[in-house]
Amino acid sequence: MNQSALRRIEQIVPRVNLAEPREKPLRDRPLVLDDSQPNAPDRHRYVTDLNVEYHEEDLSADLFLAKYTQGLHTLENQGYVDITSLAYWKPSSFKAGYPIENALDDNPATFWQSDGSQPHTIDVFFSKRVDIIQLAMYFSLFVDESYTSETLRIYAGHSPSDATYYKTLEVRNVNGWVKFTFEDNRPSDGLLKCQFLRIEVVTNHENGKDTHLRGIRMFGPGESLVNIADAAIFEGFHSIEFLSQSRIR
């Protein structure tokens, strides 16, 4: 076919240039977590002493568990409201002696351990819609080894029936608290507004089956999370058992 014929065809059927593949929106990209990189651009999310260099002979479980208490103190002094105890926490399973309450206390030596097939889930129910400004979780690959979560997915909504996928977390090498914010959800205020949250553990490091979670906290902005009157009603009754019976049906 000669060039003149090709030009006539292009006049009838214009050539279409294939668009370059678009980069995934920020919200759709997995969030890679690795606090072993002190110069990482997202170092602000790690509640840990990134500038301190440890010698291999100094590393111990006690060292990393001490970072649990230090990090928790830092989290509690941000000026946010801790709403962890205002939710009913329901795991998909737990091994006897290792209930989900262990992940909600202040003791780094206690933890929730799943007891079933993957994926493992933690469902979080609030009695009303809340504004979440920060979610914090404690991981320690050094201490928990193959029980450390590697891939997690977060879902949010009004209830389990309408919860939608929010984000995937890839835990590569973390030994401390990690705080997650939600600017990619609502850039105007950085809030996640929901009544239900699901945290799904898809895989573990080293192909581990069951998972450990030593600590998790949820925070709201100032005093806007819970109505003052509601807070007064709940005062002194923040146990998981009480809140599980107080949900709106």
N, C-alpha and C positions, 0 to 999 in steps of 0.2 A: 504494500500500500504506500503510495507516494505522499509527500508532505502536504500537498494541497488537499488531498482527500482527508487527511488527519485534521487539518484546520477546519474543514467543513463539518466534520463530525463533532469537533469541540464546540462549534457554534451552536449546534443542535443540543448536544449533551455536554455541558461545561464540565471541565475536570474538577474533581473534589479533592482538596488537600486534606488528608487525615489530620485531625487535631492531635497535638501532643497529649499524652496521658496526663491527666490532672493529678496533682498531689492530693493525697487524702486530706480532708479537713482536719484541723487539729483535734477536734473532739473524737474523730474516728480512729486516730492513731493509738496503738497501745502505748501506755505510759511505762517506760523502762525505768526500773529503780535499781540504783547501784551507788551506795554511799562510800564505796572504796575509792571513788574518783574525787579528790578534793577540789578540783577545778571545774567540776561539772556545772553547766549553766543553770541547772535546777537545784543547786546545793541548798537553796533556801527551804526546801521541803523536808530536809533531813534534820531532825532534832538531835544532833549529835556533835561531837567535837571533831569535826573534819580536819582541823589543822594540827591535831595531835598525832604524831607518828608512834606506833607501838612496835616494839621489837617482838619477833615471833615468840621468843621465850617468855615474854610477859603475858601473852594471850591466854585467857582462861575463861571458863564459864562465869566465874564470879565477877570478872571485869565487865563482861557484856550485860550481866544481870544488874549490875550497879548502874549502868547507863539507863536502864528502865526507870529507876526511881528519879534519876537526874532529869531525864527527858520528860517524865510525867510532871515534875515540878515546873518545868519550863512551859509546858502546855497549859497548865492550870493558872499561869500568871500572864496570859496573853490579853486578858480583859474580855474574853468571851464567856458565855454561859455554858457550863457543862450540862448537857441534856441526856447523857447516857442513861441515867437511872429513871428517866421519864418514859422509857420504851420497854416493851415486852420483847425479850430476845428468845428466839426459838431456833435451835440448831436442828439439822436433819438427823443427827445422831450424836451420841456421846458415850465414851467409855466410862464404866462405873468408876466413880471417884474423880472424874475429870469433866464436870459439867460446864456449861457456858458461863456460869457465874464466876468461874476462875479467871476468865478473860476480862471481867468487869471490876475485879478488886484491884488493890494497890500492891499486890505481892508478885514480884517477878518470878518467884519460884513455882507459882501455880499456873495452870494453863488448861484450856479446853482441848480435849482430844476427840476427834471424830471416831466413829466405830461403824463403818459401813463402806459401801462402794462409792467411788467417785462418780459425779462431782458431789462434794460436800457443800451444804448451804447453811447460811445463818440468815434467818428472816427477822427483820426488825419492825415492830408495829408500834405506832404512836396512836394515842386516842383521838388526835386531831392533826390537821396538817401543820407541819412545822417548817421553819426556815433553818436549813443547815448551812453553816458557813465553812465548816471544816470537819473532816473525818480523819482521825489519826489511828494508825495501827502500828503495833510493835512486831518486828521480825528479827530473828537471830539465826542466820544460817550456820554460824559457828556452834551454837548451843543445840539447836534442834535438828540439824543435818537433814536427813531425808524426810523428816516431818515438816520441813519448812515449805510453805506454799510457794509455788513457782508462777503459776498463771491463775489470776483471779478475774472474775467479771462482776461488775456492779450493775444492778437494775434498780429502778425507782419508779414509784407510782402511788396510786391511792390504795391499792390492795394487791395481793398476789395475782389476781385475775387480769389486771390491766398494767402491771409493771412492765416498763420498756427498758431495753438495753441502754446503758449509759457509757461505760468505759471498760477497757481491759487493762489490767495491771500485770506487768512482767517483773517479777522479783528476781533479780540476778544475784546480787550480793549486798545484803542489807543486814546490819547489826545495830538496831536502834529503832526509835520511833520515826515514822514517816507521816507527814501531814498532807492531806489532799484538799485542794480548794476547787471551786466550781466556776471560775471565770469563763471557761469555755461553754458553760451551760447558760449563764445569764451574765453577759459582760457588764451590764449596768450596775449590778450589785454583788455579783459573785456568789449567789445563793442557789441552793438546791431546795426547791419547795416540794415536799412530799409528805405522805403519811405512812408510807411503807418503803422499806429498803431491803434488797436481797444482795448478800455477798456470796458469791459462788466460787469455791475452790475447785478449779478444773484439773490442775496437775500439781505435783510436788517435785521438789528437787530429787535427783537420783532415782526417779520412778517410784518414789514412796507412795504408799497407799493411803494411810490415814494422816491427818494433819494436826499440827499444834497451833494454837493462837494464845499468846500470853497476855496481850493487851489490846483493847480497842476503846476509843472514845469518840463521842460526837459533840460538837459545839455549835452554839447559835450566836448571832451577833448581839451583844449587849443584852438587854432585857426584853427583846422583841420576840423571843422564841415562844415563851409561854405567858399567857395573860397573868398578871399579878394575882388576880383572884383565884385562878386555877392553881397557881403555884402554892397559894396559901392552903387550898384544899388538900393538895398532895403532900404538904409539909409533914415530914415524919413518917410518910408511907411510901417510900421509894423502892420497896423490895420488888423483886421480879414477880413473886407470887401475888402481891397486891395489885400491881399494874396489869397482870394478866387477867385479873377478874374485873378490871375497871374499864376495859375497852368498850367503845360504843358498838352496839350490835346493829 
